[in-house]
Amino acid sequence: MNTPRKMKRYGMDDIPSLRDAGPSGKYSTGLVDDDYAAALGDLTAYWSHIEEAMIFFFELLLGHNPSVASPARQIYRSITAPNARIKVLRAVPEKSEINRTKTAEYDEIISEFDSLNSKRNTYVHGLWETHESGKAFLSAPGSDDFYFYKRREVPIQELQNVVIRIRNLARRINRLRWPEVADATFEPLLDVPDASPEEGQS
């Protein structure tokens, strides 16, 4: 006799504690601080450039031939779901014979793009609020009724670091595309500073 499947329903234990909502005080909707707003604007503006760079990266995985036009752009843009793009990007080097000599850097680039894409989605689609202290708090997108109580403080350096990582990723791809002129043409990779909240801050 089969055991009946236990039904799951929303309960009191699913409601986040107000302790997770950040420090007490007044919150303003959005990013009030101009520096924070500029950092988020930089991130969204640079993202279009990394998408372009990933098209050229995809072209390399498809067996780039400078004398022949590649359908990489049309294929990449036709895959509209970000997770599906990641799956395709991983499948091509892992399962295609033409990529058997590709170095580990190709896998590192795909993993970094996957990580940055996740962060970008959280920043762009999450709920931003500014505490009266000037600190910015973010609630990641969620399907729970009270997900917006799950705020966390985001230091401005965290946003700036993601921009640095995006720029570094684009530079790494450019170096793969034009290795013969990489050192003379492209700037070195940027250092990524520590983004931990200052001591004493939550």
N, C-alpha and C positions, 0 to 999 in steps of 0.2 A: 504494500500500500504506500503510495507516494505521500511524502510529507507536504502539507500545503505550504505554498510559498508565503513567507512572511511579508506582509505589506509594509512599505515604508511611507511614512507620512511626516509632514513638517511638524516639529514639536518645539517646546520651549528650549530644549538643549541646542537647537539650531539657530536660535537668535543670538547674535554676537553680543558680548558684554560691552557696556558703555566704556569699560576700561580700554577696549580696543579702538575706541573712536578718537583717541588723541587727547591732549591736555584740555582741561575745561577752559571756557572763554568763548569769545565771539569769533565766528568763522565767516569769511566772505566767499561767495561763489567765484570760482576761477582763480587765475593767477594775477594778483593785484600788483606784485612787485615787477617792475619793468625788466629787471635782469632775468628773472625766471621766465617771463613771457618771451624774451629775446632768445633764451637758451632753447625753449621748446620750439620756437619758430625756426631756429637754426637746424634743429634736429629734423623737422618735417621737410625743410627745404633741401637739406643734404640727402634725404632719403631717396628722392627722385634720381639723384646722381648715382647712388649705389645700385639702384635698379638698372640703370643704364650700364653700369660696369658689370653687373651680373649677366647681362645679355652677351657682352663680349666674352665673359668667362664661359658661358654656355657654348659660345661659338668655338672656343678652344676645345671643349669636351667633344664637340661634334666633328672634330678633325679639321680645324681651320686651314683654309687654303687661300692666301691673299689674292690669287688670280681668279677665284670663283666666288660668286655671291652666295652667302650662307642664309638659310631660312631660320637661323637662330632667333631673330627678333620676332618673326611671325609665330613660331612655336611657343616661345616664352610668353608672349603677350596673350596667346590663346588660352594659356593655363591661368585662369583668374584666381583660383584658390591658392593662398600662400603655402599651405601644407602640401598641396599637390606639387607645387613648384619644387619644394625641398625634396620630395620623394623622387622626382625626375632627375634633379641635379645629383642626387646620391646614386641613383640607378645607373646613370651613364658611365661614370668612372668605374663603378664596381662590377658591371655586367657587360661592358663593351670591350671587345678585343683591341680596338684602336687605342684604348687608354691604359693598356697594361704597363706601360713604362712611366705613367704619370706619378709624380712624387707625392709624399704625404701632405705637401702644402695644399694640394687641391682639396683634400678632405678637410683640412683645417679651415680653408676659406669657406667651404659649404657650412661647416659647423658654426663658424663665426657669423655668417649671414643668418643662419637659423636663430642664433641667440639674439642678434640685433633686431631681427624681425619681430621676435616675441616682445622685446622691450619696447620697440616702437609702437606696437599695437596697444600695449598697456598704457603708455604715455598719451597716445592720441585718443583712445577710446575710453579711458578712465575718467573718474570725476576728480577734478582738482579743486581744492579749497585752500584759502589762505587764513592762517590763524592770526589773531590780533597782534601776536608777537612778531609777525612777518614771516614765520616759517610756512613752508608749503607742504600740504598733505595730499596724498593720492589714494583713492579707492579704486583698486583694479576692477575691470568689468566683471560682472558675475550675474548669475541667474537667481541667486537667493534674494528674498524680499528685502532683507536688511543688509545687503552687501556693502552699502555705503557707510556702515558703521566701522568697517574694517579699514580704517585709514592708517597710513604710515607716513612718517616724515620723509621727504625727499630732499636731500641737500642739493643745492644748485650745481655742485661739482659733479654729482651723479649724471645729470643731464648733459653737462659739458663733456664728461668722459665718453658718453655714448657718441657724441658728435666726433670726438677724436678717433674713436674706434671705427666709425663709418669712414672717415677720411683715410685712416690707415688701411682699411680693407680695400678701398678703391685704389690706393697706391700699390698694394700688393698685386692686385689684378693687372694693373698697367705694367708692372715689372714682368709679369708672365707674358703679356702680349708683346712687349718690345724688350726682350732681355739684352739685346745687343747695345741698347742705348740707355738702359735703366739707370745706371749710376750717374750718367752725365745729364740726364733729362729730368728725372723725378726726385723730389725731395725725400729725405730719409723719413722713416716712420716716427711719429710723435710719441713721447712718453705719456702714459696715462696716470695722472696723479691719484692719490688715495682719496676716495669719496666718502669715507666713514664720517658720521656725524661727530662734531667736536665733543671732547670730553665733557661730561655733565649734561649733554643734550640727549633727549630720548629719540 
